[in-house]
Structures are given as structure tokens and as C-alpha cells.
């Protein structure tokens, strides 16, 4: 695995600095925050910037990167038909987690979840088959903790910009450690055509994520109603969460512009969540994790065949630990994608 990470890192650097000008076709920015419900607790903020390569004839290095890691892509049982592939470089991403009322300064071990952050980079690869099945694999590597993840610095700066009190940590945080995450997912698309490009589809999914940051199995489904739905695979949220793999599959038979209204659910059986269970190698604050968590998702998206996308989603997450102040948490997610 270490050798694989080094090889992929070398290819990513080549993609960025290649003298022949290899460029990503799309840049994707995802921002998530619980400010939309005026809270500052649990999963409070997420940001992910990535670059997508989906034309391997134009970008040969991206094609080589996909070929290098493609053995990790599980495509068994795929239907016959056309195949489209994609390589996505996660350039920079960060998740921030805090206890409830994070300016108190006094926290109760075993009751209040610890401060923690996840700063990472990585890549994902995906393959669509016959426009009916999408398989993906993702690797994330980075740093967990309060200082190493820059969570404390980012949140304090954000609070200062808004004229709010900075979080008071007082040592109640995860210890710094390296993190790794591997995810496999499969999605299916079952569609109904209403005519003139309008239709509906349902996208069920199954997946597994493992590592010292998160370990869980997942199952879910997204229902969409709109136009040109064959163009993509629905919303992509920051893990853990629903993911359409930022996949775009231009369809000459569909209208150039499309949109959807969507809603769905993802259920997870959770074996590890470092932000609840505590640090892996040393003692740290922790709480008692719930073994079963679900997300309800609703939102809207607008997109076109060239790869532009704007998506807004609302996520309602069930209780994640037994002493959680409320039985749920809510946050919003905004995704913007631009095609070069």
C-alpha cells in the first residue's frame, strides 16, 4: 500500500507540472457547514477541492494513473455495454468536529465528544458501465487531530471573521496521528423516461469504507426527478455521506442543460469513528458510539453536458453517540463544478 501511495503521488505531481500541459477537465468544490441551522457542534464544517480527469485521450498521464490503481476497482457483475472512466485527484480536504457549546472550556469525559479534524488528500477512480452501473474506489491519506489537521486554526479564524467567540479547547481534543481511508462503492441506476428529456430515476448503492479514521458498511438510495438525468449520478457529499463520485457522463441524446430534485437515505453500520472512539494509538477523550447511523438527504441540482454543476443539499443525520445533546444533527452542502 505504501508503494502504491508513493506511485500515485508521483503521477499526481506529474499531472500538475507536466510540460505538455496536461490539465483536468473539471474542478469541483464542496463546502459543508452547520451554520445553516445556527449550530456549532458535532460535524460542523467540511471542505473538499478536487480536480477531475475524464478524457484519457487528452490526458495520457491521467490514463496511466487510472491504469495503475484500477485493480482496486471492483467491477465484477457489470452489465455489457459502453464504459466510461474517470480519475479524480482530491487536492485538499478538511473535516472539523466539535463538542456541543464549544466555547464552554469545561467538558465532561465520556459525555462530550472531543475536538478533532481530518486534513487529507487522495484520489478516487470510477467506472460507469452501460449507463446503469457505477463502481468507484477512493483512497484518502492525511492527518487527524486538533493541531495536525489545522482544525483549531481554521475554526478559530472563521469565528473571528464572523465576530464570534473562538472555541475553547483546553486540551479536550484528539491526539495527532496519520490517517488512512479506503472506500469501495457500487451504484445502480433504474430510470423512467417521461419524454422530452424529462424523467425519474432511483440510484441504490452499497459500499464499504475502512481505515483508522472511519470503518463502516453502507446501503442507501437516491430518488431523482428532473431532466437529462443520464448525465450524472446525483449529489456527492463529503464522507461519510452519499456520493455520486462527481461523475459526469455526457449523453448526446439528452438535453444540454439538466436539473433534478432529489431525496434519499443512507444507512451505515459503524465499526469505527475516530472522532467518537478517540485516538488510535494513545489515550484521548472519547464517547460511546452508536453502531447504526442514517442520513436523510434532500436537495436540488442544475448541470449541463459540459460538466458544469451547482448542487445544494440538506442533510439530517441521526444520533451518532449515546450522550449526544440532541437526537440528530443537520447541515447544508453546496457543490460547484466548472469545466475547463
Secondary structure, 3 states (H helix, E strand, C coil): CHHHHHHHHHHHHHHHHCCCCCCCCEEEEEEEEHHHHCCCCEEEEEEEEEEEECCCCCCHHHHHHHHHHHHHCCCCCCCCCCEEEEEEEEEEEEEEEECCCCCCCCCCCCCCCCEEEEEEEEEEEEEEECCCEEEEEEEEEEEEECCCCCHHHHHHHHHHHCCCCCCCCCCCECCCEEEEEEEEEEEECEEEEEECCEEEEEEEEEEEEEECCEEEEEEEEEEEEEECHHHECCCCCCCCCCCCCCCECCCCCCCCEEEEEEEEEEEEEEEEEHHHHCCCCCCCCCCCECCEEEEEEEEEEEEECCCCEEEEEEEEEECCECCCCCCEEEEEEEEEEEEC
